[in-house]
Amino acid sequence: MAISDPKALLRRLLQEPHEGTWLEFKHNNCDPGLIGSTSACANAAMLADRDRAFIVWGIENETRKRLGTTVTRRSGSPKPGARSI
């Protein structure tokens, strides 16, 4: 399902009372190990009876401030079975 209004989605996610198994906010985390473990959000979303999970970069966890991020997408081909961010 396509997200037709990403700004509206972000506003809705920021209104959630707290992060959960299906929602994570990250400011500048680009550690592959931690990113890999947070990708389990998709499985957790299914267990929480949600159709998708969200990992949102550029948001401070505690304050929900929109800080932006220095994380950039990698160029080139990812390893088989992996995706670049």
N, CA, C and O atoms as a GROMACS GRO file, in nm:
protein
  340
    1MET      N    1   0.084  -0.117   0.000
    1MET     CA    2   0.000   0.000   0.000
    1MET      C    3   0.089   0.124   0.000
    1MET      O    4   0.177   0.138   0.085
    2ALA      N    5   0.067   0.212  -0.094
    2ALA     CA    6   0.146   0.333  -0.105
    2ALA      C    7   0.106   0.433   0.003
    2ALA      O    8  -0.009   0.438   0.046
    3ILE      N    9   0.203   0.512   0.044
    3ILE     CA   10   0.177   0.620   0.140
    3ILE      C   11   0.156   0.746   0.058
    3ILE      O   12   0.250   0.799   0.000
    4SER      N   13   0.033   0.794   0.054
    4SER     CA   14   0.001   0.906  -0.033
    4SER      C   15   0.041   1.041   0.026
    4SER      O   16   0.065   1.136  -0.050
    5ASP      N   17   0.050   1.053   0.158
    5ASP     CA   18   0.086   1.180   0.221
    5ASP      C   19   0.186   1.155   0.334
    5ASP      O   20   0.146   1.142   0.450
    6PRO      N   21   0.316   1.149   0.302
    6PRO     CA   22   0.417   1.119   0.404
    6PRO      C   23   0.418   1.220   0.519
    6PRO      O   24   0.447   1.182   0.632
    7LYS      N   25   0.387   1.345   0.491
    7LYS     CA   26   0.386   1.445   0.599
    7LYS      C   27   0.274   1.416   0.699
    7LYS      O   28   0.293   1.428   0.820
    8ALA      N   29   0.158   1.378   0.648
    8ALA     CA   30   0.046   1.343   0.736
    8ALA      C   31   0.080   1.218   0.817
    8ALA      O   32   0.046   1.209   0.935
    9LEU      N   33   0.147   1.122   0.753
    9LEU     CA   34   0.187   1.001   0.823
    9LEU      C   35   0.283   1.035   0.937
    9LEU      O   36   0.267   0.985   1.048
   10LEU      N   37   0.381   1.121   0.911
   10LEU     CA   38   0.476   1.160   1.015
   10LEU      C   39   0.403   1.228   1.130
   10LEU      O   40   0.431   1.200   1.247
   11ARG      N   41   0.311   1.318   1.099
   11ARG     CA   42   0.235   1.384   1.206
   11ARG      C   43   0.160   1.282   1.291
   11ARG      O   44   0.156   1.293   1.414
   12ARG      N   45   0.101   1.182   1.226
   12ARG     CA   46   0.028   1.078   1.299
   12ARG      C   47   0.121   0.995   1.387
   12ARG      O   48   0.089   0.965   1.502
   13LEU      N   49   0.238   0.958   1.332
   13LEU     CA   50   0.334   0.879   1.409
   13LEU      C   51   0.387   0.956   1.529
   13LEU      O   52   0.408   0.898   1.636
   14LEU      N   53   0.409   1.086   1.512
   14LEU     CA   54   0.458   1.168   1.623
   14LEU      C   55   0.354   1.181   1.734
   14LEU      O   56   0.390   1.216   1.847
   15GLN      N   57   0.230   1.154   1.706
   15GLN     CA   58   0.125   1.160   1.808
   15GLN      C   59   0.111   1.031   1.887
   15GLN      O   60   0.039   1.027   1.987
   16GLU      N   61   0.180   0.926   1.844
   16GLU     CA   62   0.176   0.801   1.921
   16GLU      C   63   0.232   0.828   2.061
   16GLU      O   64   0.329   0.903   2.074
   17PRO      N   65   0.174   0.768   2.164
   17PRO     CA   66   0.217   0.796   2.301
   17PRO      C   67   0.361   0.752   2.332
   17PRO      O   68   0.426   0.810   2.419
   18HIS      N   69   0.409   0.650   2.263
   18HIS     CA   70   0.546   0.604   2.285
   18HIS      C   71   0.590   0.515   2.170
   18HIS      O   72   0.508   0.468   2.090
   19GLU      N   73   0.720   0.492   2.161
   19GLU     CA   74   0.769   0.396   2.064
   19GLU      C   75   0.721   0.258   2.106
   19GLU      O   76   0.689   0.234   2.223
   20GLY      N   77   0.717   0.170   2.013
   20GLY     CA   78   0.676   0.033   2.045
   20GLY      C   79   0.748  -0.063   1.955
   20GLY      O   80   0.845  -0.027   1.888
   21THR      N   81   0.700  -0.185   1.952
   21THR     CA   82   0.765  -0.287   1.870
   21THR      C   83   0.754  -0.255   1.723
   21THR      O   84   0.835  -0.302   1.643
   22TRP      N   85   0.655  -0.176   1.684
   22TRP     CA   86   0.631  -0.145   1.543
   22TRP      C   87   0.670  -0.002   1.506
   22TRP      O   88   0.655   0.038   1.390
   23LEU      N   89   0.721   0.076   1.603
   23LEU     CA   90   0.756   0.216   1.577
   23LEU      C   91   0.884   0.252   1.649
   23LEU      O   92   0.894   0.237   1.770
   24GLU      N   93   0.982   0.299   1.574
   24GLU     CA   94   1.110   0.343   1.630
   24GLU      C   95   1.146   0.478   1.571
   24GLU      O   96   1.129   0.501   1.452
   25PHE      N   97   1.196   0.568   1.656
   25PHE     CA   98   1.251   0.695   1.610
   25PHE      C   99   1.402   0.691   1.628
   25PHE      O  100   1.451   0.647   1.731
   26LYS      N  101   1.474   0.737   1.528
   26LYS     CA  102   1.620   0.743   1.532
   26LYS      C  103   1.664   0.881   1.489
   26LYS      O  104   1.606   0.940   1.398
   27HIS      N  105   1.767   0.934   1.555
   27HIS     CA  106   1.819   1.064   1.514
   27HIS      C  107   1.928   1.045   1.410
   27HIS      O  108   1.907   1.072   1.292
   28ASN      N  109   2.044   0.998   1.452
   28ASN     CA  110   2.157   0.981   1.360
   28ASN      C  111   2.218   0.842   1.367
   28ASN      O  112   2.338   0.828   1.349
   29ASN      N  113   2.140   0.742   1.393
   29ASN     CA  114   2.195   0.609   1.408
   29ASN      C  115   2.216   0.544   1.272
   29ASN      O  116   2.120   0.521   1.198
   30CYS      N  117   2.341   0.515   1.241
   30CYS     CA  118   2.370   0.444   1.115
   30CYS      C  119   2.452   0.318   1.141
   30CYS      O  120   2.517   0.266   1.050
   31ASP      N  121   2.450   0.270   1.266
   31ASP     CA  122   2.520   0.147   1.302
   31ASP      C  123   2.448   0.028   1.239
   31ASP      O  124   2.333   0.001   1.273
   32PRO      N  125   2.513  -0.045   1.147
   32PRO     CA  126   2.445  -0.156   1.078
   32PRO      C  127   2.390  -0.262   1.173
   32PRO      O  128   2.285  -0.320   1.146
   33GLY      N  129   2.460  -0.288   1.282
   33GLY     CA  130   2.411  -0.388   1.378
   33GLY      C  131   2.280  -0.347   1.441
   33GLY      O  132   2.187  -0.428   1.451
   34LEU      N  133   2.271  -0.223   1.482
   34LEU     CA  134   2.147  -0.175   1.544
   34LEU      C  135   2.036  -0.161   1.441
   34LEU      O  136   1.920  -0.191   1.470
   35ILE      N  137   2.070  -0.116   1.322
   35ILE     CA  138   1.970  -0.105   1.217
   35ILE      C  139   1.915  -0.244   1.184
   35ILE      O  140   1.795  -0.260   1.163
   36GLY      N  141   2.002  -0.342   1.180
   36GLY     CA  142   1.957  -0.479   1.154
   36GLY      C  143   1.863  -0.529   1.260
   36GLY      O  144   1.764  -0.596   1.230
   37SER      N  145   1.892  -0.497   1.387
   37SER     CA  146   1.804  -0.545   1.493
   37SER      C  147   1.671  -0.470   1.493
   37SER      O  148   1.568  -0.527   1.528
   38THR      N  149   1.672  -0.344   1.454
   38THR     CA  150   1.545  -0.271   1.451
   38THR      C  151   1.462  -0.310   1.330
   38THR      O  152   1.342  -0.283   1.326
   39SER      N  153   1.523  -0.372   1.231
   39SER     CA  154   1.443  -0.416   1.116
   39SER      C  155   1.347  -0.527   1.156
   39SER      O  156   1.257  -0.562   1.080
   40ALA      N  157   1.365  -0.583   1.274
   40ALA     CA  158   1.270  -0.682   1.327
   40ALA      C  159   1.135  -0.619   1.356
   40ALA      O  160   1.040  -0.689   1.388
   41CYS      N  161   1.126  -0.487   1.344
   41CYS     CA  162   0.998  -0.417   1.363
   41CYS      C  163   0.890  -0.474   1.273
   41CYS      O  164   0.774  -0.483   1.313
   42ALA      N  165   0.925  -0.513   1.154
   42ALA     CA  166   0.825  -0.566   1.061
   42ALA      C  167   0.760  -0.692   1.116
   42ALA      O  168   0.638  -0.708   1.109
   43ASN      N  169   0.841  -0.781   1.171
   43ASN     CA  170   0.785  -0.902   1.232
   43ASN      C  171   0.702  -0.868   1.354
   43ASN      O  172   0.595  -0.926   1.376
   44ALA      N  173   0.751  -0.774   1.434
   44ALA     CA  174   0.678  -0.734   1.555
   44ALA      C  175   0.545  -0.669   1.519
   44ALA      O  176   0.447  -0.686   1.591
   45ALA      N  177   0.541  -0.596   1.409
   45ALA     CA  178   0.416  -0.533   1.366
   45ALA      C  179   0.311  -0.639   1.337
   45ALA      O  180   0.194  -0.623   1.372
   46MET      N  181   0.352  -0.746   1.273
   46MET     CA  182   0.257  -0.854   1.244
   46MET      C  183   0.202  -0.914   1.374
   46MET      O  184   0.083  -0.943   1.384
   47LEU      N  185   0.289  -0.932   1.473
   47LEU     CA  186   0.246  -0.988   1.600
   47LEU      C  187   0.154  -0.891   1.675
   47LEU      O  188   0.069  -0.933   1.754
   48ALA      N  189   0.170  -0.760   1.650
   48ALA     CA  190   0.086  -0.658   1.714
   48ALA      C  191  -0.039  -0.630   1.631
   48ALA      O  192  -0.112  -0.535   1.658
   49ASP      N  193  -0.063  -0.712   1.529
   49ASP     CA  194  -0.179  -0.699   1.441
   49ASP      C  195  -0.180  -0.565   1.366
   49ASP      O  196  -0.285  -0.502   1.350
   50ARG      N  197  -0.061  -0.523   1.322
   50ARG     CA  198  -0.048  -0.403   1.240
   50ARG      C  199   0.003  -0.445   1.103
   50ARG      O  200   0.076  -0.544   1.091
   51ASP      N  201  -0.035  -0.371   1.000
   51ASP     CA  202   0.004  -0.413   0.866
   51ASP      C  203   0.141  -0.363   0.824
   51ASP      O  204   0.191  -0.401   0.718
   52ARG      N  205   0.203  -0.279   0.905
   52ARG     CA  206   0.339  -0.233   0.875
   52ARG      C  207   0.404  -0.176   0.999
   52ARG      O  208   0.338  -0.148   1.099
   53ALA      N  209   0.536  -0.159   0.989
   53ALA     CA  210   0.615  -0.100   1.097
   53ALA      C  211   0.685   0.023   1.042
   53ALA      O  212   0.696   0.040   0.921
   54PHE      N  213   0.732   0.109   1.132
   54PHE     CA  214   0.798   0.232   1.089
   54PHE      C  215   0.924   0.255   1.170
   54PHE      O  216   0.924   0.244   1.292
   55ILE      N  217   1.032   0.287   1.100
   55ILE     CA  218   1.156   0.336   1.161
   55ILE      C  219   1.177   0.473   1.100
   55ILE      O  220   1.198   0.485   0.979
   56VAL      N  221   1.172   0.576   1.182
   56VAL     CA  222   1.175   0.714   1.132
   56VAL      C  223   1.306   0.779   1.175
   56VAL      O  224   1.332   0.795   1.294
   57TRP      N  225   1.389   0.816   1.078
   57TRP     CA  226   1.515   0.884   1.106
   57TRP      C  227   1.491   1.035   1.114
   57TRP      O  228   1.404   1.089   1.047
   58GLY      N  229   1.571   1.101   1.198
   58GLY     CA  230   1.567   1.246   1.209
   58GLY      C  231   1.482   1.296   1.324
   58GLY      O  232   1.461   1.416   1.338
   59ILE      N  233   1.432   1.204   1.408
   59ILE     CA  234   1.346   1.240   1.520
   59ILE      C  235   1.414   1.197   1.650
   59ILE      O  236   1.460   1.084   1.663
   60GLU      N  237   1.421   1.289   1.746
   60GLU     CA  238   1.478   1.256   1.877
   60GLU      C  239   1.377   1.174   1.957
   60GLU      O  240   1.260   1.212   1.967
   61ASN      N  241   1.423   1.063   2.015
   61ASN     CA  242   1.333   0.973   2.088
   61ASN      C  243   1.252   1.041   2.197
   61ASN      O  244   1.129   1.038   2.195
   62GLU      N  245   1.320   1.102   2.291
   62GLU     CA  246   1.254   1.151   2.412
   62GLU      C  247   1.163   1.271   2.387
   62GLU      O  248   1.052   1.278   2.441
   63THR      N  249   1.208   1.365   2.305
   63THR     CA  250   1.134   1.490   2.288
   63THR      C  251   1.046   1.492   2.164
   63THR      O  252   0.956   1.576   2.152
   64ARG      N  253   1.070   1.400   2.073
   64ARG     CA  254   1.002   1.395   1.944
   64ARG      C  255   1.032   1.518   1.858
   64ARG      O  256   0.957   1.550   1.766
   65LYS      N  257   1.144   1.585   1.888
   65LYS     CA  258   1.185   1.699   1.806
   65LYS      C  259   1.231   1.650   1.670
   65LYS      O  260   1.292   1.544   1.658
   66ARG      N  261   1.201   1.727   1.568
   66ARG     CA  262   1.248   1.698   1.432
   66ARG      C  263   1.386   1.760   1.417
   66ARG      O  264   1.398   1.881   1.396
   67LEU      N  265   1.489   1.679   1.428
   67LEU     CA  266   1.627   1.727   1.426
   67LEU      C  267   1.695   1.708   1.291
   67LEU      O  268   1.800   1.768   1.266
   68GLY      N  269   1.640   1.626   1.206
   68GLY     CA  270   1.709   1.591   1.082
   68GLY      C  271   1.810   1.481   1.112
   68GLY      O  272   1.820   1.434   1.225
   69THR      N  273   1.882   1.442   1.011
   69THR     CA  274   1.978   1.333   1.027
   69THR      C  275   2.094   1.352   0.930
   69THR      O  276   2.081   1.417   0.826
   70THR      N  277   2.207   1.294   0.965
   70THR     CA  278   2.322   1.294   0.874
   70THR      C  279   2.336   1.159   0.805
   70THR      O  280   2.428   1.139   0.725
   71VAL      N  281   2.245   1.066   0.834
   71VAL     CA  282   2.247   0.936   0.769
   71VAL      C  283   2.214   0.955   0.622
   71VAL      O  284   2.117   1.023   0.588
   72THR      N  285   2.294   0.896   0.536
   72THR     CA  286   2.272   0.907   0.392
   72THR      C  287   2.261   0.768   0.331
   72THR      O  288   2.307   0.669   0.388
   73ARG      N  289   2.199   0.764   0.216
   73ARG     CA  290   2.191   0.637   0.142
   73ARG      C  291   2.326   0.606   0.082
   73ARG      O  292   2.397   0.696   0.037
   74ARG      N  293   2.361   0.480   0.083
   74ARG     CA  294   2.485   0.437   0.017
   74ARG      C  295   2.460   0.422  -0.132
   74ARG      O  296   2.350   0.388  -0.175
   75SER      N  297   2.563   0.447  -0.209
   75SER     CA  298   2.551   0.420  -0.352
   75SER      C  299   2.615   0.286  -0.382
   75SER      O  300   2.690   0.233  -0.300
   76GLY      N  301   2.586   0.232  -0.496
   76GLY     CA  302   2.643   0.102  -0.533
   76GLY      C  303   2.546  -0.009  -0.501
   76GLY      O  304   2.436   0.013  -0.453
   77SER      N  305   2.592  -0.129  -0.530
   77SER     CA  306   2.507  -0.247  -0.511
   77SER      C  307   2.522  -0.303  -0.371
   77SER      O  308   2.634  -0.320  -0.323
   78PRO      N  309   2.412  -0.332  -0.306
   78PRO     CA  310   2.419  -0.396  -0.174
   78PRO      C  311   2.458  -0.542  -0.187
   78PRO      O  312   2.455  -0.598  -0.296
   79LYS      N  313   2.493  -0.603  -0.075
   79LYS     CA  314   2.520  -0.747  -0.074
   79LYS      C  315   2.391  -0.820  -0.108
   79LYS      O  316   2.282  -0.766  -0.086
   80PRO      N  317   2.401  -0.940  -0.162
   80PRO     CA  318   2.278  -1.017  -0.191
   80PRO      C  319   2.192  -1.032  -0.066
   80PRO      O  320   2.242  -1.070   0.040
   81GLY      N  321   2.065  -1.002  -0.079
   81GLY     CA  322   1.973  -1.014   0.033
   81GLY      C  323   1.972  -0.894   0.125
   81GLY      O  324   1.896  -0.892   0.222
   82ALA      N  325   2.054  -0.792   0.097
   82ALA     CA  326   2.059  -0.673   0.183
   82ALA      C  327   2.018  -0.551   0.101
   82ALA      O  328   2.023  -0.552  -0.022
   83ARG      N  329   1.978  -0.448   0.170
   83ARG     CA  330   1.942  -0.324   0.105
   83ARG      C  331   2.030  -0.211   0.155
   83ARG      O  332   2.066  -0.208   0.272
   84SER      N  333   2.064  -0.120   0.067
   84SER     CA  334   2.136  -0.001   0.110
   84SER      C  335   2.039   0.094   0.174
   84SER      O  336   1.920   0.092   0.144
   85ILE      N  337   2.090   0.178   0.262
   85ILE     CA  338   2.005   0.285   0.316
   85ILE      C  339   2.066   0.417   0.277
   85ILE      O  340   2.012   0.522   0.310
   0.00000   0.00000   0.00000
